[in-house]
Amino acid sequence: MYKAERSVPSHKELIYTQIGEQGTVSKAELLDRHKLTSSTLTRVLEELVTDGLIQETGLGPSSGGRRPILYQIHAEYRYIFGLEISRFSSTLGLFDMQLNQKSLVRWRMDEAMTPQALVDYASQLMRTLLRDHRIEREQILGIGIGAVGPLDRSSGMILDPLYFAARGWTQVPICQMFEEATGFTAFLENGANTALLGERWALRHEDIEHALYVHAGVSLRSAIMSYGRIVHGTMDMEGSIGQMIIHTDGPRLSSAGNYGALEAYASIQALEHQARSHAKMGQDSLLKAYSVTPEQLNYELLLQALSADDPYVQELFQQSAVYFGVGLANLINIFHPELVILGGALINSKPMYFQTATDTAKKNTYYSPAYEPRFSKGQLKEDAVVTGAALTVRNKMRI
């Protein structure tokens, strides 16, 4: 089923993709979209039905003549695993060809979750899910992996990401490891890209062509879509948005980062660093309230204080959201997307963060109010990465 990738998809692939995106579609709708003769389209549809890729699903409403046959993707033709590899948690999902979620398992990425431990754990989960759903190994189309970068997609390698709790997350041939452990073909894409793919899939009936996705958590990650396609640069550096300089005389978060970079103001690491620095300089309200030392001020504790409406922590998050909104406006002014999707722990920390960030972005967007993108937290939220990873596998299927 898998062949060498081509730059131009075949007629069958184009028709299959459109049926997949629309859900159910008639021959007339396909003819309106594709420059094919009626006889050629009929032949393509018959071949797709014969191969088991699509199926007839009833008759549509009549427009005066015979009621048209409707087609949809055959959900059980194959199944796909989607895997998210992130710093706080990882997720494995099992999907059918219509991207219906059959099962989903999420786990923490603690100090014991090395690359080999993750492969072993996820591989065992895959075997369990196949057994539970009575799916044969031969029915698995592949594994799509959405991981934090930087990475090399062509070689299936995770390069040198920061902030993993476990050791060993450097130069990891993750696709090779999974292929050897499971026998399934694996594909690697950065997590921000798969999140955007997943969210656009959830909104596919809105025909979104130009979209921006930004994840604000341990680090800042972004993805761009133009004319419905993910924009890939020479380097797969999804975290580079964090190095956007917003204050020339500002601090830097790490020795490898830029001074005055966005990540030093709007990230989980930045919030922890600021809270600890302030505590050492006399802002000891959190130390007294929670009986901790400055070094024990972590994000979980800050969230607890935020939920308790602690005024100091509220101000900390408010300032972070303003800086994040400024960085967001810079991206919007460059790419002019129609939709901006925001995700990650900071965005979901409290409604105030999303509201402040988007209000700040709107105020600093050029051509506003004539041009204003739509802001959203997305439809799939924490399931976006695994869904997009599974969709990546389906999109690579060559018919």
C-alpha angles and dihedrals in degrees: 000000000000116000135173108293117261128203092223117052119222124249089256092053093049092049092045091050093051093048089050093052097045096043096216124022140170128226090250091057090050091050090053091055103040131051096234132126117248091247093050092049090048090053092048092050092048091051092049091050092047091050090052094241095119135017139203110255105186137286129308127221116290121247092198103302135052116335110258124244113246123216134200137173113276100247095203098045088104139338131233135208118218118195130189118199110193137154101252100031142354129215136204121198132184115210137179121225092273086056092247108159111243097176138351129196125185129188140175122261100226131165091281094056100095119164092266092046090052093049091049093047096045093045091054090048089053092053090049093050092049090051093046093050094038092237121155120230090240089063093064112102095193148287121280114202123198108190140169112263168273093079144146108238095189093058096033091239130149103211120194113325120176133233103027110151093220127063125246102050094132126102092356116175089209098167093050091048093053094043091053092045097046110016089233123125110252130205126195128212131158115266097239090057093048090047090055091046090051095048093048089050089056089051096038094125089061092064094227109185105168117044141155125207122194125182118199114193134096085347136003117259131177143185133192130207123195123182089352095304130107113248111230122193129206089267122041095227106149090168097059092098086074089064093059105126112231099160118035094202096040131117127265126232098221139008090259096050133089121263111253092015121160092244089064089063107028114039138083090254090052093051092050092047093049094047092050093046092049091048091054089050094054107279092124102153092110092045090056096040095051101025094236138132122245090258090057094059100110134160095266090057092046089053090050090052091046091054088051089055094243103183095217093052092043089056091047092055092041092056091045090053092051092053090046089052091053091053090046091053090054091056093045092051090054102043105023096210122189091220130034116194118194124196142158139083096297094050090052096040093095134338088250092069095056092042095048093045094050094043089052091047092051092051090053099042114114116235090023127181092022087056120034124154121219115254123213142165087220133245100258098037109172091011094055097093097052091044092051091045090055090047089053089060093049091048090055093055111116115206 
